[in-house]
């Protein structure tokens, strides 16, 4: 059942408005939706090299089920932002159709897509025509041999072609995300810093997080934002903060002092943003996760497929949000790494 676009977006006037508030007063209005766990790369920090077990296709939420869920969350719970992830979302056939459905939902203010860029060249124009305006491309290196090392695939040229295609189409928000790992990606940091200066595309560096399939993460492998700023300032050019990060934003933006090039840092380990977190997640098979590092999930697929009604659906989501912890605890002895790796959770 496709979601109707004729419903009023004035949620404040509805008596049944139920914001998704946890026990710490954080209101959740930002949803990450994984459309598939399948991927055409095998990044070492995300997936095992071989024998990856993917979900049967029949277990994935349909586009109509995703749209129905999002529409309910927007009208009844104040959801304003959605980002589509995977796996690699562009391996899901006809993804532009889902974009069109989401764009038609009144009150949904922002729709984004995170992709590895391999299929972006062939899909960029269609995605733009469907109404998408925000794309983040995951790219950790500009060196072909290192790309093959990190991803276990030889697709750097396709990724760069995808970025260029998105630029030509005219996406107003186009960013590159790169994982930063101590002793491994320092040279990539510099080359991507120059890439930001030369192209005008914001490059955001993300501290390495414990979400790898092989559970080989160690804190000593994290390249912290403070060290990255030092490296970039010394080898590319001095950096200065652009402005204080927006509330609920995980990224702190900097620019080179001469105004040419913008860099972002997502300091998930060294400076967690849990206190302002407004995100929750919907996995490809319809499980709610109240945190990227959550050890528990709440099923909503069964309710969607049984047409159980919006009140029961919202009750189920609110039960999950209500149990959200104060923080992810990576920096404490209490931290337990989720059994599900990043590709399975949704990036």
N, C-alpha and C positions, 0 to 999 in steps of 0.2 A: 504494500500500500504506500503510494507516494505521499509525501507530506504536502498539505495544502499551503499555498503562500498567501491565502487571503485572511489569515488570522491576524488579529491586532497585535502589534509589538509593544503596546503600552502595558507592560507587565505590572507596573506599579499600581494600576487601577484594579487589578484582579484580586479578589478575596482569597484565592487559593495559591497565592505566591508563597513559595517556601524556599528561601535562600539556603544554600548548602554550607552551613556553618559548623565548624568542628568545635571541640571542647576548649580550644584556645582562642576562639573568636575569629579565626581565619575564614573568610568567605570565599568559596571556590567558584570561580567564573571562567576558568581556563581549562579546556579539555584537550587531551592528546588522544587521538583515535588511530590505532593501528589497523590498517586495512588488510594486511597480510604479514605472515612471518617469513615468507619466502624472500630470498635475496639473490642477486646475481654476482655478489662479491662474497669473500670469506675472510673479512677483517679479523685479525688475530685477537683483538680486544673485544670482539663481539660474538664470533661464531667459531665452532670447531672447524678444523680443516676438511674433514671428511665425515661421511655418514650422518649428515644432519637430518633429523627427523622433523618433517614439517607437518602441520595440521592437515587433515583431509579437507578438501575444499568445501564439502557440505557443512563443516563445522564453522566456517567463517560467516560472520554476519553479512547479510546482503546489503547492498547500497540502500535499499528501502528501509531496512531495519536500523541502519546507522542514522539515516535521516530522521526517522521516527523518534529515535532516542534523543538526537540533538535538538529537534524541534520541541520536544517535551521539556528538556533542560533549559532551553532559551525562554519559553513562555512561562514556565512554572517556577524556575529556580534561578533565573538571572544569568545564565551562561551567556558570555559575550564573545569568547574566542575559541576557535577550534584549529588544531594543527594536525594534519594527516601525516602519518608515519608508517614505518614497516618494522622489520624487514625493509624491503625496497618497495615503496608504494606504487611505483610506475610499472612494476611487473603485474599488478592487478589490472586486468583488461578493462578498458573503457573507463578509466578513473575520472575522466572529464565529466562523465555523467553524474557521478557523485558530487563533484564540484558544483555542477549546475543545480542540483537539488539543494545543496547547502546554501548557495547564494540566494536562493528563493525564500529562505526562512527569515521573516521579519525579526529584527532585533539582534541577529547574529552580526556583530560588527567587524569581525576579522577572521579570515580563513587563510591558513598557511600550509605549506607543504615542505617536508624535509626529504631530500632525495640524494642518492649518491651520484646522480647526474648522468649515468651511462645512457639512459633512454631519453634524456631531456631534449636532445636535439630534435628528435622526431615528434615529441609531444608538446613542446613549449607553446607553439601557436594555438593548438587546440585547448590547452589548459587556460591560456589567456582569454580566449574567446568564451570559455565557460564561466569566466569571472574571477579566476585566481589572480592575485596580485602580489603575493608574498612567497618567495622560495628561498630556502636554505639548502646549500649544496655541501655535502660532507666531502672534504678533500684534505688529506693530511700531508701531502707532499706534492711537489712539482717535478720530482725526479722519477723517471720511469722505472728504474731498477728498484728504488725504495718503494714505489707504489706497488710493484709486484710483490715485494717482501711483506708489506703491511696488509695487502688485500688478498694475496695469493691468486691474483688475476692480472692480466695485462690490458687494462682498459683506460689508461690515463688520457689517451687522445680523445676517446669518446666523451669523457667527463669535461675536458676543456672545450670540446665542440658544443657540448650541452650548455655550458656557461655562456659561451659566445652567442648561441641561439637565443637564450633567455634575455641577454642584453639587447639583441636586435629587436626582439618582440616588444620590449619596452616595460618589463616588470619594474615597478617603482621601488620594490623592496627585494633586493637580491644580496644574499650574504653567503660567505663561505665559512664553514665550521671545521676546525681542525683539532684533533686530540693531541695533547702535549704530554710527552713521556720523557722523564729524566734519562739522560744518556743515550737517547735515540733520535729525538726530533728537534734538537737545537738548531741544526742546519736548516731544517724545513721551516722553522720559525722565522729565520732570516729571509729565506727566499719568498715565503708567503707575505712577509712584511713588505718586501719590494713589490710583490704582486698587488697588494692593496694600494700602494702609492701609484703604480702604473695604470691600474684599471679603474680606480675609484670605488671598487667593491669592498665593503667592509669585511674584514677577516676576523673571525672570533676564535680564540683559542680556549679549549675546554680542558680543565685539569682531568687527568686520567682517573676514572672511577672504577670501583670494584664490581663490574658487571660482565666480565669476560666468561666465556663458556668453560674455559679450562680452570677457572678460579685460581689464576696465577698472579693476581694483583697483589702488590706490596706497596705500602705507603712510600717507601724509598724510591719508587719508580715515578712518583708524581712530580711533574715539573710545575712548580707553584707560580702563580701569577706574578708575584713580586720579582721572582728570578727572570721570568719572561720579559717583564718591562725593562729590567736591567739589560738583558741581551739585546733587545730591539733598540733601545736607546743608544747603546754603544756601537752597534753594528749596522743599523739602518738609519736612525735619526732620533733625536729627543722626542719623547712623548709627553703629552699633558692630558689630564682628564678633561673630557668634553663638558660633562655636567654630572651632578649626582644621579645615580641610577634611579629610574622611576620605581615607584612602589610596585612590588611583585615582579620586577624584572631581575632575572638571574645574571644579566650581563652589565659590566661596567665598561663604558665606552671611553676610549682615548683617541687622540688624533696626533699626528706628527706636528711639531711646533710650527712648521711652515705651512700648515693647513692642507698638505697634500697626502691624503691617506688616513683611513680610520681603522682602528683596531679595537676589538672587544675582548674581554676576559670573563670567562664563566668559571668562578673560583669555587666549585662545588665542594672541594675538600678543605682548602685553606680558609675560605670565608663563606661558610654555608649560608644560604638565603632562606632557610627553613622558616624563620620567624615571620616572613612575609609571603610564604608560599600560598598560591591560590590555584594550584594545579591538581587535577586528578586524571586518571587514565582509563581508557576503554581498550582492552586487548582485542586482537583480531577475532577471537572466538567468543567475545562478549562478556569478559570479566572486568569488573571495576577494581582498580588499584588506587588507593588513596595517596600513594607515594611511590616513586620510582623504585625505592628500596623496600617496599612493603613485603612482608612474609605471608600476607593473607590476601585473598581475593574474594570478590562477591559476584556471583553469577547473575546477569540480567538477560542473557539470551533466552532462557526458558520463559521468562515473563513476556518478552517481545513476541516470541513465537506462539505463545498461548493466548495472546491478546488479553493479558491479565488486567489491563487498565493502568492509567497514569499514576493514580494514587499509590498503588502497590509498587510500581516501578520506582517512584520517588522515595518511598519508604526504604526500599532496598538500597538505593544509592546513599541516602542519608545515614543508614546504619553503617555503611563503610566509612563515610566521611567522619562520622562521630568517633570512630576508633583510631583516627590518625594520630600518630605520635608527635611529640613536640618537635623532633628533629630526626635525621637519618642515623645519627650516632656513629658515623664513620670514624670520628676522632676519639671514640671511647672503647673501652674493653667490652662493652655490651654489643658491639656491632656484629651482626650476622649477615653474610652475603646472601642475597636471594638465590634460590636454586635456578630460577629462570634467567638466562642471559639476556642481553640487551635486545637482540633480534626477536626474541620470543615475547618480550614485554612490550616493545614498541619504543622507538627512539625518541 
